[in-house]
Amino acid sequence: MYSNKVGIIIPSLNYGGAEKSAILLSQELNKKFKIVDLITLTKNQRNIRDNKINLISLNKVRVLYSIKKIYYLIKEKKYDTIITGLAHLNFIIIIINTLLKKKNKFNLIIHFHNVPNLNKFNFREKILNYFIFKLIKLDKNENIKIVTVSKYIKEYIINKYKIDNKKVNVIYPVVDFKKIDKLKRIKNPYINFNKKIIVTIGRLSEQKNHKLLIKSFANVRKQLDCNLVIIGSGKLKNKLFLVIDKYNLTKHIKIIDKVDNPYPYLFYADLFVLSSNWEGFGLVLIESLACNLKIVSTDCPGSPREILSELNTALLCKNNDSEDLTKKIMLMMNKNKLKLKFERKFLEKNFSINKHLNSYINIIKKINE
């Protein structure tokens, strides 16, 4: 067991891919290091009952209100390494480390789960990222390492912000394949559906571009009797209902809020569609493949091409192009699943817990040398 003290800081425990990865990482690092704390800043949307996780919840309403508590917690715990992610959180932790006295400073691993600054609606994020990379390039911040979840994001950061290649590491998110195998065959959620099912999972936001999927699905319905299930919640929910009404698809599209176990929704479906404008990684793509589900994804900035381009169980379509998305959905729906080769070895080689864990251990060891 290594002697390091590690703190993993995330805003809250909700149902996103970044949060799933943080939970799994804390479970596994806890086996290797002296102390591993999973620290959440705002009120958690779900509870964790796992003695492998040392959970510290600050229970603030917003991340900004937790700055003082974070500062004193880090100072008290004297972590050797802090692992964190999300633009505003990265910025806060870098500033805290700058303010700490030398004896209390820590090594920092910051995550970029998405392509920085592609969200044209988030001006604050662009400003934060500008200052984050300015601070990272300072000589006195040599103890900061960057982790991205795809090669695309790594190259984007290096080229746009002129960051040293040695500072940026690619670590794919971890996937618990044993857990998926255990949970995916539980009761078929479509038992009362007598039609083929297209499913998508993701928050209802501009990034995920569900409007494009609904428009394409309207054209698919003209050729194939099927239903669309959208799993997710978000501020665009009411607007999406209006789009569904516009195409007279109320009887054929169902929006379901976040579910605790999404795997049966994947396993028993006929096709998964990712319609995103951009995608940091898209953990649900790997989860869909692990559930032996065919995939159609936009070839958007981010990881879809990186993950799917060599697989015969997936097709990429032009980004934000409803006609091409419709075409690729029909092509994949007409493919015989039994004749397709689902690359389980590819998944376990690239997204296993051991590979994920060893990548972090190597970074933590190097940064502490």
Secondary structure, 3 states (H helix, E strand, C coil): CEEEEEEEEECCCCCCHHHHHHHHHHHHHCCCEEEEEEEEEECCCCCCCCCCCEEEEEEECCHHHHHHHHHHHHHHHCCCEEEEECHHHHHHHHHHHHHCCHHHCCEEEEEECCCCCCCCCCHHHHHHHHHHHHHHCCHHHCCEEEEECCHHHHHHHHHHHCCCHHHEEECCCCCCHHHHHHHCCCCCCCCCCCCEEEEEECCCCCCCCHHHHHHHHHHHHCCCCEEEEEECCCCCHHHHHHHHHHCCCCCCEEEECCCCCCHHHHHCCCEEEECCCCECCCHHHHHHHHCCCCEEEECCCECHHHHHCCCCCEEEECCCCHHHHHHHHHHHHCCCHHHCCCCHHHHHHHHCHHHHHHHHHHHHHHHCC
